[in-house]
Amino acid sequence: MSLTRIALAGEGGQGVQSIAEILAEAAYNQDQQALYIPNFGLEQRGGVSIAFIQFSDIRIGAPKFHKADVVVALSERAVSRTAIYSGPDTLFVYDNGFHVSEQDLPREAKRIIGIPAIQTANQELHPRVFNIIIMGAVIGLTKVVSFDAAKDALESKLGYKFEKNPELRELNFKALELGKHMAEKALQEGGAENV
């Protein structure tokens, strides 16, 4: 695997930082290099939160990057805040369950893909697992970690909750798989717009 840089952004409280931590742990458990840098808005809840994550088989040289290979934006404000991290080789993914105007989308991107994560969580599973659907989508789009490593890291992070309520385990694993399939389907169908 070559170096993969991901910028993941959403509103404070959407679980962006949790997803980044779990993905970094999954990479570590697969003996990969992973670097995660959180960036919080002025307000922890209600501000835009960005997680910068890098994955590689070799040592990662620099903690910061200017352009991401993949940008994932989970809210309207996150779309406009992360457009600067998109370049001509970037896959830009956003939740298309909210209105995004053309001028908010990045001017440069290899592909732009809309995924209905919030809508899917609300209609098919539970609103609480929206961020896990996004985590599955990141895996489906990038293959930065294996699906099994992600499940193990999710178990490590939320195992104490799963012990109290075993149905949560199944719900989270279902959300992870659903997100992965949604992303793979979007890529296969060419469900992307070229910019």
CORQUICOR-V588273 format. One record per backbone hydrogen bond with DSSP energy under -0.5 kcal/mol. CO is the residue of the C=O (numbers start at 0). NH is the residue of the N-H. E is the energy in kcal/mol with one decimal. If there is no record, write none. Layout:
co:CO nh:NH e:E
co:CO nh:NH e:E
This chain:
co:0 nh:56 e:-1.0
co:3 nh:54 e:-2.2
co:4 nh:68 e:-2.0
co:4 nh:69 e:-1.9
co:5 nh:7 e:-0.5
co:5 nh:52 e:-2.9
co:6 nh:71 e:-2.9
co:7 nh:50 e:-3.2
co:8 nh:73 e:-2.9
co:9 nh:48 e:-3.5
co:10 nh:13 e:-2.2
co:11 nh:45 e:-0.7
co:14 nh:18 e:-2.2
co:15 nh:19 e:-2.1
co:16 nh:20 e:-2.4
co:17 nh:21 e:-2.4
co:18 nh:22 e:-2.7
co:19 nh:23 e:-2.4
co:20 nh:24 e:-2.4
co:21 nh:25 e:-2.4
co:22 nh:26 e:-2.2
co:23 nh:27 e:-2.4
co:24 nh:28 e:-2.5
co:25 nh:29 e:-0.8
co:26 nh:29 e:-0.9
co:26 nh:31 e:-2.4
co:27 nh:30 e:-1.8
co:32 nh:55 e:-2.1
co:34 nh:53 e:-2.4
co:36 nh:51 e:-2.7
co:38 nh:49 e:-3.5
co:42 nh:46 e:-0.9
co:43 nh:45 e:-0.6
co:46 nh:11 e:-3.0
co:48 nh:9 e:-2.1
co:49 nh:38 e:-2.2
co:50 nh:7 e:-2.7
co:50 nh:52 e:-0.6
co:51 nh:36 e:-2.8
co:52 nh:5 e:-3.2
co:53 nh:34 e:-2.2
co:54 nh:3 e:-2.6
co:55 nh:32 e:-3.2
co:58 nh:60 e:-0.6
co:68 nh:90 e:-2.7
co:69 nh:6 e:-2.3
co:70 nh:92 e:-3.5
co:71 nh:8 e:-3.0
co:72 nh:94 e:-1.7
co:74 nh:78 e:-1.9
co:75 nh:79 e:-1.5
co:76 nh:80 e:-2.1
co:77 nh:81 e:-1.8
co:78 nh:82 e:-0.9
co:81 nh:84 e:-2.0
co:82 nh:85 e:-1.5
co:84 nh:67 e:-3.2
co:86 nh:89 e:-1.8
co:89 nh:91 e:-0.7
co:89 nh:109 e:-2.2
co:89 nh:110 e:-1.5
co:90 nh:70 e:-2.4
co:90 nh:92 e:-0.6
co:91 nh:112 e:-2.7
co:92 nh:72 e:-2.8
co:93 nh:95 e:-0.7
co:93 nh:114 e:-2.5
co:94 nh:97 e:-0.8
co:100 nh:103 e:-1.3
co:100 nh:104 e:-1.0
co:101 nh:104 e:-0.5
co:108 nh:194 e:-0.8
co:110 nh:91 e:-2.9
co:111 nh:192 e:-2.5
co:112 nh:93 e:-2.3
co:114 nh:95 e:-0.9
co:114 nh:116 e:-1.9
co:115 nh:119 e:-2.2
co:116 nh:120 e:-2.7
co:117 nh:121 e:-2.6
co:118 nh:122 e:-2.4
co:119 nh:123 e:-3.0
co:119 nh:124 e:-0.8
co:120 nh:124 e:-1.2
co:125 nh:128 e:-2.0
co:126 nh:129 e:-1.4
co:128 nh:132 e:-1.8
co:129 nh:133 e:-1.7
co:130 nh:134 e:-2.1
co:131 nh:135 e:-2.4
co:132 nh:136 e:-2.1
co:133 nh:137 e:-2.4
co:134 nh:138 e:-1.9
co:135 nh:139 e:-2.6
co:136 nh:140 e:-2.3
co:137 nh:141 e:-2.3
co:138 nh:142 e:-2.2
co:145 nh:149 e:-2.0
co:146 nh:150 e:-2.2
co:147 nh:151 e:-2.4
co:148 nh:152 e:-2.3
co:149 nh:153 e:-2.4
co:150 nh:154 e:-2.4
co:151 nh:155 e:-2.2
co:152 nh:156 e:-2.3
co:153 nh:157 e:-2.8
co:154 nh:158 e:-1.6
co:157 nh:160 e:-1.0
co:157 nh:161 e:-2.2
co:158 nh:162 e:-2.2
co:159 nh:163 e:-1.1
co:160 nh:164 e:-2.1
co:164 nh:167 e:-2.0
co:164 nh:168 e:-0.6
co:165 nh:168 e:-0.5
co:165 nh:169 e:-1.2
co:166 nh:170 e:-2.3
co:167 nh:171 e:-2.8
co:168 nh:172 e:-2.6
co:169 nh:173 e:-2.3
co:170 nh:174 e:-2.1
co:171 nh:175 e:-2.4
co:172 nh:176 e:-2.2
co:173 nh:177 e:-2.6
co:174 nh:178 e:-2.5
co:175 nh:179 e:-1.9
co:176 nh:180 e:-2.4
co:177 nh:181 e:-2.4
co:178 nh:182 e:-2.2
co:179 nh:183 e:-2.4
co:180 nh:184 e:-2.5
co:181 nh:185 e:-2.2
co:182 nh:186 e:-2.2
co:183 nh:187 e:-2.5
co:184 nh:188 e:-2.7
co:185 nh:190 e:-2.7
co:186 nh:189 e:-0.8
co:189 nh:191 e:-3.3
co:192 nh:111 e:-1.6
